[in-house]
Amino acid sequence: MSDQDISSNANSRVLKTYQEARLQNIENLRKLVVDTAATLLQEEGPEAVTVRKVSQKMGCSTKIIYNLFVNKEGLAQQLYLDGCKLLANEFEGTLQAADPAQHLQNLGEAFWQFSQRYSSYYKLMFGGAFADFKPDEESLNGTVTAMRQLLTVIGNAQKQGLIPGQYDTELAIRVFWASLHGVIHLYMGGHLGDVQSAHAVYRQTLSLIVSSLLPDKA
């Protein structure tokens, strides 16, 4: 191999290393922006998450954030996907049960805990906290992934003939999901009193929905 070939290969390796380092720096910077926005989201609520406020907290220009995420909605999407991971973790940590009715009760309770523990994420994901943000296909796929355990339990119960014929799997999931959302939204809107009162309504609603979907298991 000639000196020229060696030099060419060395330059190629240096260029590759530089490109990798640059990409790594961009990814680290994206993570720092998202972490900062997530801190604002949890500590001060969705209304505090603006490009200007995130940049101020980081001590950088707004241009850097716009270059990485285009606009506030791009940043909101990343927070949405992070919220999906938190919800998935909540479901994955749920006690599993052989009885599908009990398993649904456990998953329903986990969803309540998610809405309380990560209320700002919940408002961003399901409460319309960012008026101009509408989940795109990637975000919606993230929601489906987060709900995998719920989908599996209901789907298996459907296959076993435990769910009445008027419900197909998709309808059963929507009824379950929408009913629980309704109670949480009413509570967040101040219509169900304190958290203990709201939780009691939620548990009763959850029981009614589970007994409706799985009448033979009630």
Biotite code that builds the C-alpha atoms (Angstrom):
import biotite.structure as struc

atoms = struc.array([
    struc.Atom([0.000, 0.000, 0.000], chain_id="A", res_id=1, res_name="MET", atom_name="CA", element="C"),
    struc.Atom([1.391, 3.373, -0.981], chain_id="A", res_id=2, res_name="SER", atom_name="CA", element="C"),
    struc.Atom([1.838, 6.333, 1.339], chain_id="A", res_id=3, res_name="ASP", atom_name="CA", element="C"),
    struc.Atom([-0.900, 8.062, -0.638], chain_id="A", res_id=4, res_name="GLN", atom_name="CA", element="C"),
    struc.Atom([-3.318, 5.182, 0.001], chain_id="A", res_id=5, res_name="ASP", atom_name="CA", element="C"),
    struc.Atom([-2.463, 5.187, 3.716], chain_id="A", res_id=6, res_name="ILE", atom_name="CA", element="C"),
    struc.Atom([-2.981, 8.947, 3.860], chain_id="A", res_id=7, res_name="SER", atom_name="CA", element="C"),
    struc.Atom([-6.293, 8.630, 2.007], chain_id="A", res_id=8, res_name="SER", atom_name="CA", element="C"),
    struc.Atom([-7.530, 5.935, 4.380], chain_id="A", res_id=9, res_name="ASN", atom_name="CA", element="C"),
    struc.Atom([-6.435, 7.978, 7.393], chain_id="A", res_id=10, res_name="ALA", atom_name="CA", element="C"),
    struc.Atom([-8.297, 11.012, 6.113], chain_id="A", res_id=11, res_name="ASN", atom_name="CA", element="C"),
    struc.Atom([-11.370, 8.862, 5.532], chain_id="A", res_id=12, res_name="SER", atom_name="CA", element="C"),
    struc.Atom([-11.241, 7.592, 9.103], chain_id="A", res_id=13, res_name="ARG", atom_name="CA", element="C"),
    struc.Atom([-10.841, 11.129, 10.452], chain_id="A", res_id=14, res_name="VAL", atom_name="CA", element="C"),
    struc.Atom([-13.790, 12.330, 8.364], chain_id="A", res_id=15, res_name="LEU", atom_name="CA", element="C"),
    struc.Atom([-15.963, 9.439, 9.543], chain_id="A", res_id=16, res_name="LYS", atom_name="CA", element="C"),
    struc.Atom([-14.988, 10.097, 13.150], chain_id="A", res_id=17, res_name="THR", atom_name="CA", element="C"),
    struc.Atom([-15.837, 13.776, 12.772], chain_id="A", res_id=18, res_name="TYR", atom_name="CA", element="C"),
    struc.Atom([-19.216, 12.982, 11.215], chain_id="A", res_id=19, res_name="GLN", atom_name="CA", element="C"),
    struc.Atom([-20.018, 10.505, 13.971], chain_id="A", res_id=20, res_name="GLU", atom_name="CA", element="C"),
    struc.Atom([-18.942, 12.975, 16.638], chain_id="A", res_id=21, res_name="ALA", atom_name="CA", element="C"),
    struc.Atom([-21.068, 15.706, 15.064], chain_id="A", res_id=22, res_name="ARG", atom_name="CA", element="C"),
    struc.Atom([-24.115, 13.455, 14.921], chain_id="A", res_id=23, res_name="LEU", atom_name="CA", element="C"),
    struc.Atom([-23.508, 12.411, 18.521], chain_id="A", res_id=24, res_name="GLN", atom_name="CA", element="C"),
    struc.Atom([-23.274, 16.049, 19.600], chain_id="A", res_id=25, res_name="ASN", atom_name="CA", element="C"),
    struc.Atom([-26.547, 16.853, 17.812], chain_id="A", res_id=26, res_name="ILE", atom_name="CA", element="C"),
    struc.Atom([-28.247, 13.896, 19.483], chain_id="A", res_id=27, res_name="GLU", atom_name="CA", element="C"),
    struc.Atom([-26.891, 14.951, 22.890], chain_id="A", res_id=28, res_name="ASN", atom_name="CA", element="C"),
    struc.Atom([-28.141, 18.478, 22.299], chain_id="A", res_id=29, res_name="LEU", atom_name="CA", element="C"),
    struc.Atom([-31.595, 17.189, 21.285], chain_id="A", res_id=30, res_name="ARG", atom_name="CA", element="C"),
    struc.Atom([-31.729, 15.138, 24.472], chain_id="A", res_id=31, res_name="LYS", atom_name="CA", element="C"),
    struc.Atom([-30.727, 18.157, 26.562], chain_id="A", res_id=32, res_name="LEU", atom_name="CA", element="C"),
    struc.Atom([-33.493, 20.261, 24.967], chain_id="A", res_id=33, res_name="VAL", atom_name="CA", element="C"),
    struc.Atom([-36.093, 17.535, 25.538], chain_id="A", res_id=34, res_name="VAL", atom_name="CA", element="C"),
    struc.Atom([-34.945, 16.990, 29.132], chain_id="A", res_id=35, res_name="ASP", atom_name="CA", element="C"),
    struc.Atom([-35.205, 20.720, 29.794], chain_id="A", res_id=36, res_name="THR", atom_name="CA", element="C"),
    struc.Atom([-38.672, 20.883, 28.222], chain_id="A", res_id=37, res_name="ALA", atom_name="CA", element="C"),
    struc.Atom([-39.738, 17.801, 30.204], chain_id="A", res_id=38, res_name="ALA", atom_name="CA", element="C"),
    struc.Atom([-38.622, 19.455, 33.437], chain_id="A", res_id=39, res_name="THR", atom_name="CA", element="C"),
    struc.Atom([-40.669, 22.547, 32.609], chain_id="A", res_id=40, res_name="LEU", atom_name="CA", element="C"),
    struc.Atom([-43.621, 20.342, 31.659], chain_id="A", res_id=41, res_name="LEU", atom_name="CA", element="C"),
    struc.Atom([-43.605, 18.485, 34.961], chain_id="A", res_id=42, res_name="GLN", atom_name="CA", element="C"),
    struc.Atom([-42.737, 21.412, 37.252], chain_id="A", res_id=43, res_name="GLU", atom_name="CA", element="C"),
    struc.Atom([-44.754, 24.230, 35.662], chain_id="A", res_id=44, res_name="GLU", atom_name="CA", element="C"),
    struc.Atom([-47.266, 22.577, 33.332], chain_id="A", res_id=45, res_name="GLY", atom_name="CA", element="C"),
    struc.Atom([-47.726, 22.532, 29.538], chain_id="A", res_id=46, res_name="PRO", atom_name="CA", element="C"),
    struc.Atom([-48.264, 26.292, 29.296], chain_id="A", res_id=47, res_name="GLU", atom_name="CA", element="C"),
    struc.Atom([-44.662, 26.807, 30.442], chain_id="A", res_id=48, res_name="ALA", atom_name="CA", element="C"),
    struc.Atom([-43.205, 24.829, 27.546], chain_id="A", res_id=49, res_name="VAL", atom_name="CA", element="C"),
    struc.Atom([-42.309, 27.455, 24.971], chain_id="A", res_id=50, res_name="THR", atom_name="CA", element="C"),
    struc.Atom([-39.240, 27.588, 22.765], chain_id="A", res_id=51, res_name="VAL", atom_name="CA", element="C"),
    struc.Atom([-38.223, 30.863, 24.385], chain_id="A", res_id=52, res_name="ARG", atom_name="CA", element="C"),
    struc.Atom([-38.528, 29.538, 27.933], chain_id="A", res_id=53, res_name="LYS", atom_name="CA", element="C"),
    struc.Atom([-36.660, 26.343, 27.106], chain_id="A", res_id=54, res_name="VAL", atom_name="CA", element="C"),
    struc.Atom([-33.858, 28.353, 25.499], chain_id="A", res_id=55, res_name="SER", atom_name="CA", element="C"),
    struc.Atom([-33.688, 30.664, 28.512], chain_id="A", res_id=56, res_name="GLN", atom_name="CA", element="C"),
    struc.Atom([-33.438, 27.728, 30.887], chain_id="A", res_id=57, res_name="LYS", atom_name="CA", element="C"),
    struc.Atom([-30.672, 26.206, 28.748], chain_id="A", res_id=58, res_name="MET", atom_name="CA", element="C"),
    struc.Atom([-28.863, 29.510, 28.257], chain_id="A", res_id=59, res_name="GLY", atom_name="CA", element="C"),
    struc.Atom([-28.882, 29.248, 24.458], chain_id="A", res_id=60, res_name="CYS", atom_name="CA", element="C"),
    struc.Atom([-30.554, 30.993, 21.542], chain_id="A", res_id=61, res_name="SER", atom_name="CA", element="C"),
    struc.Atom([-33.999, 30.008, 20.297], chain_id="A", res_id=62, res_name="THR", atom_name="CA", element="C"),
    struc.Atom([-32.420, 29.430, 16.875], chain_id="A", res_id=63, res_name="LYS", atom_name="CA", element="C"),
    struc.Atom([-30.660, 26.305, 18.157], chain_id="A", res_id=64, res_name="ILE", atom_name="CA", element="C"),
    struc.Atom([-33.964, 24.777, 19.248], chain_id="A", res_id=65, res_name="ILE", atom_name="CA", element="C"),
    struc.Atom([-35.708, 25.756, 16.013], chain_id="A", res_id=66, res_name="TYR", atom_name="CA", element="C"),
    struc.Atom([-32.879, 24.146, 14.038], chain_id="A", res_id=67, res_name="ASN", atom_name="CA", element="C"),
    struc.Atom([-33.356, 20.903, 15.956], chain_id="A", res_id=68, res_name="LEU", atom_name="CA", element="C"),
    struc.Atom([-37.161, 20.735, 16.169], chain_id="A", res_id=69, res_name="PHE", atom_name="CA", element="C"),
    struc.Atom([-38.417, 23.273, 13.561], chain_id="A", res_id=70, res_name="VAL", atom_name="CA", element="C"),
    struc.Atom([-41.091, 24.629, 15.941], chain_id="A", res_id=71, res_name="ASN", atom_name="CA", element="C"),
    struc.Atom([-42.826, 24.109, 19.273], chain_id="A", res_id=72, res_name="LYS", atom_name="CA", element="C"),
    struc.Atom([-44.972, 21.356, 17.780], chain_id="A", res_id=73, res_name="GLU", atom_name="CA", element="C"),
    struc.Atom([-41.837, 19.386, 16.884], chain_id="A", res_id=74, res_name="GLY", atom_name="CA", element="C"),
    struc.Atom([-40.722, 19.610, 20.497], chain_id="A", res_id=75, res_name="LEU", atom_name="CA", element="C"),
    struc.Atom([-44.218, 18.653, 21.665], chain_id="A", res_id=76, res_name="ALA", atom_name="CA", element="C"),
    struc.Atom([-44.079, 15.545, 19.496], chain_id="A", res_id=77, res_name="GLN", atom_name="CA", element="C"),
    struc.Atom([-40.899, 14.395, 21.194], chain_id="A", res_id=78, res_name="GLN", atom_name="CA", element="C"),
    struc.Atom([-42.462, 14.990, 24.607], chain_id="A", res_id=79, res_name="LEU", atom_name="CA", element="C"),
    struc.Atom([-45.517, 13.022, 23.439], chain_id="A", res_id=80, res_name="TYR", atom_name="CA", element="C"),
    struc.Atom([-43.307, 10.071, 22.500], chain_id="A", res_id=81, res_name="LEU", atom_name="CA", element="C"),
    struc.Atom([-41.544, 10.291, 25.858], chain_id="A", res_id=82, res_name="ASP", atom_name="CA", element="C"),
    struc.Atom([-44.967, 10.251, 27.515], chain_id="A", res_id=83, res_name="GLY", atom_name="CA", element="C"),
    struc.Atom([-45.788, 7.067, 25.590], chain_id="A", res_id=84, res_name="CYS", atom_name="CA", element="C"),
    struc.Atom([-42.681, 5.459, 27.066], chain_id="A", res_id=85, res_name="LYS", atom_name="CA", element="C"),
    struc.Atom([-43.736, 6.503, 30.567], chain_id="A", res_id=86, res_name="LEU", atom_name="CA", element="C"),
    struc.Atom([-47.212, 5.067, 29.989], chain_id="A", res_id=87, res_name="LEU", atom_name="CA", element="C"),
    struc.Atom([-45.720, 1.830, 28.632], chain_id="A", res_id=88, res_name="ALA", atom_name="CA", element="C"),
    struc.Atom([-43.534, 1.553, 31.727], chain_id="A", res_id=89, res_name="ASN", atom_name="CA", element="C"),
    struc.Atom([-46.603, 2.085, 33.920], chain_id="A", res_id=90, res_name="GLU", atom_name="CA", element="C"),
    struc.Atom([-48.458, -0.729, 32.158], chain_id="A", res_id=91, res_name="PHE", atom_name="CA", element="C"),
    struc.Atom([-45.422, -3.032, 32.121], chain_id="A", res_id=92, res_name="GLU", atom_name="CA", element="C"),
    struc.Atom([-45.085, -2.631, 35.885], chain_id="A", res_id=93, res_name="GLY", atom_name="CA", element="C"),
    struc.Atom([-48.702, -3.662, 36.395], chain_id="A", res_id=94, res_name="THR", atom_name="CA", element="C"),
    struc.Atom([-49.426, -6.904, 38.227], chain_id="A", res_id=95, res_name="LEU", atom_name="CA", element="C"),
    struc.Atom([-50.600, -9.452, 35.669], chain_id="A", res_id=96, res_name="GLN", atom_name="CA", element="C"),
    struc.Atom([-53.506, -11.750, 36.418], chain_id="A", res_id=97, res_name="ALA", atom_name="CA", element="C"),
    struc.Atom([-54.740, -14.948, 34.796], chain_id="A", res_id=98, res_name="ALA", atom_name="CA", element="C"),
    struc.Atom([-58.291, -13.641, 35.089], chain_id="A", res_id=99, res_name="ASP", atom_name="CA", element="C"),
    struc.Atom([-58.766, -11.114, 32.230], chain_id="A", res_id=100, res_name="PRO", atom_name="CA", element="C"),
    struc.Atom([-61.271, -9.087, 34.259], chain_id="A", res_id=101, res_name="ALA", atom_name="CA", element="C"),
    struc.Atom([-58.770, -8.626, 37.086], chain_id="A", res_id=102, res_name="GLN", atom_name="CA", element="C"),
    struc.Atom([-56.018, -7.859, 34.591], chain_id="A", res_id=103, res_name="HIS", atom_name="CA", element="C"),
    struc.Atom([-58.162, -5.119, 33.051], chain_id="A", res_id=104, res_name="LEU", atom_name="CA", element="C"),
    struc.Atom([-58.861, -3.741, 36.526], chain_id="A", res_id=105, res_name="GLN", atom_name="CA", element="C"),
    struc.Atom([-55.116, -3.623, 37.187], chain_id="A", res_id=106, res_name="ASN", atom_name="CA", element="C"),
    struc.Atom([-54.368, -1.922, 33.864], chain_id="A", res_id=107, res_name="LEU", atom_name="CA", element="C"),
    struc.Atom([-57.163, 0.587, 34.449], chain_id="A", res_id=108, res_name="GLY", atom_name="CA", element="C"),
    struc.Atom([-55.719, 1.462, 37.836], chain_id="A", res_id=109, res_name="GLU", atom_name="CA", element="C"),
    struc.Atom([-52.278, 1.859, 36.268], chain_id="A", res_id=110, res_name="ALA", atom_name="CA", element="C"),
    struc.Atom([-53.753, 4.365, 33.820], chain_id="A", res_id=111, res_name="PHE", atom_name="CA", element="C"),
    struc.Atom([-55.174, 6.398, 36.691], chain_id="A", res_id=112, res_name="TRP", atom_name="CA", element="C"),
    struc.Atom([-51.776, 6.398, 38.401], chain_id="A", res_id=113, res_name="GLN", atom_name="CA", element="C"),
    struc.Atom([-50.126, 7.567, 35.176], chain_id="A", res_id=114, res_name="PHE", atom_name="CA", element="C"),
    struc.Atom([-52.586, 10.467, 34.885], chain_id="A", res_id=115, res_name="SER", atom_name="CA", element="C"),
    struc.Atom([-51.768, 11.546, 38.429], chain_id="A", res_id=116, res_name="GLN", atom_name="CA", element="C"),
    struc.Atom([-48.027, 10.923, 38.480], chain_id="A", res_id=117, res_name="ARG", atom_name="CA", element="C"),
    struc.Atom([-47.458, 12.473, 35.061], chain_id="A", res_id=118, res_name="TYR", atom_name="CA", element="C"),
    struc.Atom([-50.410, 14.836, 34.853], chain_id="A", res_id=119, res_name="SER", atom_name="CA", element="C"),
    struc.Atom([-48.633, 17.298, 32.573], chain_id="A", res_id=120, res_name="SER", atom_name="CA", element="C"),
    struc.Atom([-47.701, 14.553, 30.122], chain_id="A", res_id=121, res_name="TYR", atom_name="CA", element="C"),
    struc.Atom([-51.287, 13.326, 30.252], chain_id="A", res_id=122, res_name="TYR", atom_name="CA", element="C"),
    struc.Atom([-52.588, 16.812, 29.442], chain_id="A", res_id=123, res_name="LYS", atom_name="CA", element="C"),
    struc.Atom([-50.168, 17.109, 26.527], chain_id="A", res_id=124, res_name="LEU", atom_name="CA", element="C"),
    struc.Atom([-50.989, 13.658, 25.147], chain_id="A", res_id=125, res_name="MET", atom_name="CA", element="C"),
    struc.Atom([-54.729, 13.451, 25.751], chain_id="A", res_id=126, res_name="PHE", atom_name="CA", element="C"),
    struc.Atom([-55.945, 16.790, 27.054], chain_id="A", res_id=127, res_name="GLY", atom_name="CA", element="C"),
    struc.Atom([-55.169, 19.162, 24.185], chain_id="A", res_id=128, res_name="GLY", atom_name="CA", element="C"),
    struc.Atom([-52.739, 21.179, 26.305], chain_id="A", res_id=129, res_name="ALA", atom_name="CA", element="C"),
    struc.Atom([-50.835, 22.247, 23.164], chain_id="A", res_id=130, res_name="PHE", atom_name="CA", element="C"),
    struc.Atom([-53.632, 23.618, 21.004], chain_id="A", res_id=131, res_name="ALA", atom_name="CA", element="C"),
    struc.Atom([-51.617, 23.567, 17.763], chain_id="A", res_id=132, res_name="ASP", atom_name="CA", element="C"),
    struc.Atom([-50.203, 20.087, 18.295], chain_id="A", res_id=133, res_name="PHE", atom_name="CA", element="C"),
    struc.Atom([-51.940, 17.145, 16.684], chain_id="A", res_id=134, res_name="LYS", atom_name="CA", element="C"),
    struc.Atom([-50.304, 13.714, 17.062], chain_id="A", res_id=135, res_name="PRO", atom_name="CA", element="C"),
    struc.Atom([-48.931, 12.451, 13.755], chain_id="A", res_id=136, res_name="ASP", atom_name="CA", element="C"),
    struc.Atom([-48.689, 8.810, 12.675], chain_id="A", res_id=137, res_name="GLU", atom_name="CA", element="C"),
    struc.Atom([-45.454, 8.230, 14.595], chain_id="A", res_id=138, res_name="GLU", atom_name="CA", element="C"),
    struc.Atom([-47.004, 9.615, 17.774], chain_id="A", res_id=139, res_name="SER", atom_name="CA", element="C"),
    struc.Atom([-50.161, 7.538, 17.378], chain_id="A", res_id=140, res_name="LEU", atom_name="CA", element="C"),
    struc.Atom([-48.052, 4.434, 16.796], chain_id="A", res_id=141, res_name="ASN", atom_name="CA", element="C"),
    struc.Atom([-46.276, 5.273, 20.040], chain_id="A", res_id=142, res_name="GLY", atom_name="CA", element="C"),
    struc.Atom([-49.639, 5.291, 21.802], chain_id="A", res_id=143, res_name="THR", atom_name="CA", element="C"),
    struc.Atom([-50.511, 1.885, 20.366], chain_id="A", res_id=144, res_name="VAL", atom_name="CA", element="C"),
    struc.Atom([-47.164, 0.521, 21.546], chain_id="A", res_id=145, res_name="THR", atom_name="CA", element="C"),
    struc.Atom([-47.730, 1.948, 25.029], chain_id="A", res_id=146, res_name="ALA", atom_name="CA", element="C"),
    struc.Atom([-51.140, 0.266, 25.147], chain_id="A", res_id=147, res_name="MET", atom_name="CA", element="C"),
    struc.Atom([-49.842, -3.116, 23.988], chain_id="A", res_id=148, res_name="ARG", atom_name="CA", element="C"),
    struc.Atom([-50.798, -4.947, 27.189], chain_id="A", res_id=149, res_name="GLN", atom_name="CA", element="C"),
    struc.Atom([-54.335, -3.551, 27.136], chain_id="A", res_id=150, res_name="LEU", atom_name="CA", element="C"),
    struc.Atom([-54.719, -4.523, 23.482], chain_id="A", res_id=151, res_name="LEU", atom_name="CA", element="C"),
    struc.Atom([-53.442, -8.025, 24.217], chain_id="A", res_id=152, res_name="THR", atom_name="CA", element="C"),
    struc.Atom([-55.767, -8.661, 27.167], chain_id="A", res_id=153, res_name="VAL", atom_name="CA", element="C"),
    struc.Atom([-58.878, -7.464, 25.337], chain_id="A", res_id=154, res_name="ILE", atom_name="CA", element="C"),
    struc.Atom([-57.870, -9.209, 22.106], chain_id="A", res_id=155, res_name="GLY", atom_name="CA", element="C"),
    struc.Atom([-57.325, -12.532, 23.897], chain_id="A", res_id=156, res_name="ASN", atom_name="CA", element="C"),
    struc.Atom([-60.638, -12.218, 25.753], chain_id="A", res_id=157, res_name="ALA", atom_name="CA", element="C"),
    struc.Atom([-62.338, -11.556, 22.421], chain_id="A", res_id=158, res_name="GLN", atom_name="CA", element="C"),
    struc.Atom([-60.782, -14.675, 20.873], chain_id="A", res_id=159, res_name="LYS", atom_name="CA", element="C"),
    struc.Atom([-61.922, -16.754, 23.855], chain_id="A", res_id=160, res_name="GLN", atom_name="CA", element="C"),
    struc.Atom([-65.486, -15.562, 23.380], chain_id="A", res_id=161, res_name="GLY", atom_name="CA", element="C"),
    struc.Atom([-65.556, -13.822, 26.773], chain_id="A", res_id=162, res_name="LEU", atom_name="CA", element="C"),
    struc.Atom([-66.636, -10.457, 25.327], chain_id="A", res_id=163, res_name="ILE", atom_name="CA", element="C"),
    struc.Atom([-70.271, -10.160, 24.078], chain_id="A", res_id=164, res_name="PRO", atom_name="CA", element="C"),
    struc.Atom([-70.830, -10.267, 20.353], chain_id="A", res_id=165, res_name="GLY", atom_name="CA", element="C"),
    struc.Atom([-71.855, -6.608, 20.036], chain_id="A", res_id=166, res_name="GLN", atom_name="CA", element="C"),
    struc.Atom([-68.240, -5.654, 20.742], chain_id="A", res_id=167, res_name="TYR", atom_name="CA", element="C"),
    struc.Atom([-65.528, -6.256, 18.217], chain_id="A", res_id=168, res_name="ASP", atom_name="CA", element="C"),
    struc.Atom([-61.996, -5.876, 19.551], chain_id="A", res_id=169, res_name="THR", atom_name="CA", element="C"),
    struc.Atom([-61.564, -2.294, 18.355], chain_id="A", res_id=170, res_name="GLU", atom_name="CA", element="C"),
    struc.Atom([-64.908, -1.170, 19.800], chain_id="A", res_id=171, res_name="LEU", atom_name="CA", element="C"),
    struc.Atom([-64.203, -2.893, 23.121], chain_id="A", res_id=172, res_name="ALA", atom_name="CA", element="C"),
    struc.Atom([-60.861, -1.088, 23.399], chain_id="A", res_id=173, res_name="ILE", atom_name="CA", element="C"),
    struc.Atom([-62.407, 2.274, 22.538], chain_id="A", res_id=174, res_name="ARG", atom_name="CA", element="C"),
    struc.Atom([-65.219, 1.869, 25.066], chain_id="A", res_id=175, res_name="VAL", atom_name="CA", element="C"),
    struc.Atom([-62.742, 0.962, 27.803], chain_id="A", res_id=176, res_name="PHE", atom_name="CA", element="C"),
    struc.Atom([-60.276, 3.720, 26.882], chain_id="A", res_id=177, res_name="TRP", atom_name="CA", element="C"),
    struc.Atom([-62.843, 6.490, 26.360], chain_id="A", res_id=178, res_name="ALA", atom_name="CA", element="C"),
    struc.Atom([-64.707, 5.768, 29.601], chain_id="A", res_id=179, res_name="SER", atom_name="CA", element="C"),
    struc.Atom([-61.564, 6.076, 31.708], chain_id="A", res_id=180, res_name="LEU", atom_name="CA", element="C"),
    struc.Atom([-60.473, 9.223, 29.868], chain_id="A", res_id=181, res_name="HIS", atom_name="CA", element="C"),
    struc.Atom([-63.864, 10.760, 30.584], chain_id="A", res_id=182, res_name="GLY", atom_name="CA", element="C"),
    struc.Atom([-63.517, 10.450, 34.352], chain_id="A", res_id=183, res_name="VAL", atom_name="CA", element="C"),
    struc.Atom([-59.951, 11.782, 34.324], chain_id="A", res_id=184, res_name="ILE", atom_name="CA", element="C"),
    struc.Atom([-60.941, 14.781, 32.182], chain_id="A", res_id=185, res_name="HIS", atom_name="CA", element="C"),
    struc.Atom([-63.862, 15.596, 34.468], chain_id="A", res_id=186, res_name="LEU", atom_name="CA", element="C"),
    struc.Atom([-61.575, 15.449, 37.478], chain_id="A", res_id=187, res_name="TYR", atom_name="CA", element="C"),
    struc.Atom([-58.935, 17.645, 35.860], chain_id="A", res_id=188, res_name="MET", atom_name="CA", element="C"),
    struc.Atom([-61.686, 20.104, 34.956], chain_id="A", res_id=189, res_name="GLY", atom_name="CA", element="C"),
    struc.Atom([-62.686, 20.377, 38.623], chain_id="A", res_id=190, res_name="GLY", atom_name="CA", element="C"),
    struc.Atom([-66.016, 18.546, 38.290], chain_id="A", res_id=191, res_name="HIS", atom_name="CA", element="C"),
    struc.Atom([-65.441, 15.570, 40.598], chain_id="A", res_id=192, res_name="LEU", atom_name="CA", element="C"),
    struc.Atom([-64.184, 17.153, 43.801], chain_id="A", res_id=193, res_name="GLY", atom_name="CA", element="C"),
    struc.Atom([-60.914, 16.154, 45.442], chain_id="A", res_id=194, res_name="ASP", atom_name="CA", element="C"),
    struc.Atom([-58.651, 13.359, 44.274], chain_id="A", res_id=195, res_name="VAL", atom_name="CA", element="C"),
    struc.Atom([-60.133, 10.778, 46.653], chain_id="A", res_id=196, res_name="GLN", atom_name="CA", element="C"),
    struc.Atom([-63.676, 11.450, 45.425], chain_id="A", res_id=197, res_name="SER", atom_name="CA", element="C"),
    struc.Atom([-62.569, 11.378, 41.792], chain_id="A", res_id=198, res_name="ALA", atom_name="CA", element="C"),
    struc.Atom([-60.639, 8.152, 42.300], chain_id="A", res_id=199, res_name="HIS", atom_name="CA", element="C"),
    struc.Atom([-63.734, 6.532, 43.811], chain_id="A", res_id=200, res_name="ALA", atom_name="CA", element="C"),
    struc.Atom([-65.759, 7.515, 40.728], chain_id="A", res_id=201, res_name="VAL", atom_name="CA", element="C"),
    struc.Atom([-62.970, 6.218, 38.513], chain_id="A", res_id=202, res_name="TYR", atom_name="CA", element="C"),
    struc.Atom([-62.820, 2.844, 40.267], chain_id="A", res_id=203, res_name="ARG", atom_name="CA", element="C"),
    struc.Atom([-66.593, 2.447, 40.031], chain_id="A", res_id=204, res_name="GLN", atom_name="CA", element="C"),
    struc.Atom([-66.562, 3.362, 36.347], chain_id="A", res_id=205, res_name="THR", atom_name="CA", element="C"),
    struc.Atom([-63.715, 0.921, 35.746], chain_id="A", res_id=206, res_name="LEU", atom_name="CA", element="C"),
    struc.Atom([-65.660, -1.881, 37.455], chain_id="A", res_id=207, res_name="SER", atom_name="CA", element="C"),
    struc.Atom([-68.792, -1.154, 35.426], chain_id="A", res_id=208, res_name="LEU", atom_name="CA", element="C"),
    struc.Atom([-66.872, -1.128, 32.146], chain_id="A", res_id=209, res_name="ILE", atom_name="CA", element="C"),
    struc.Atom([-65.041, -4.359, 32.946], chain_id="A", res_id=210, res_name="VAL", atom_name="CA", element="C"),
    struc.Atom([-68.287, -6.093, 33.957], chain_id="A", res_id=211, res_name="SER", atom_name="CA", element="C"),
    struc.Atom([-69.913, -4.830, 30.739], chain_id="A", res_id=212, res_name="SER", atom_name="CA", element="C"),
    struc.Atom([-67.104, -6.165, 28.555], chain_id="A", res_id=213, res_name="LEU", atom_name="CA", element="C"),
    struc.Atom([-66.691, -9.403, 30.505], chain_id="A", res_id=214, res_name="LEU", atom_name="CA", element="C"),
    struc.Atom([-70.133, -10.164, 31.994], chain_id="A", res_id=215, res_name="PRO", atom_name="CA", element="C"),
    struc.Atom([-69.331, -13.815, 32.723], chain_id="A", res_id=216, res_name="ASP", atom_name="CA", element="C"),
    struc.Atom([-66.292, -12.774, 34.757], chain_id="A", res_id=217, res_name="LYS", atom_name="CA", element="C"),
    struc.Atom([-68.050, -10.165, 36.914], chain_id="A", res_id=218, res_name="ALA", atom_name="CA", element="C"),
])
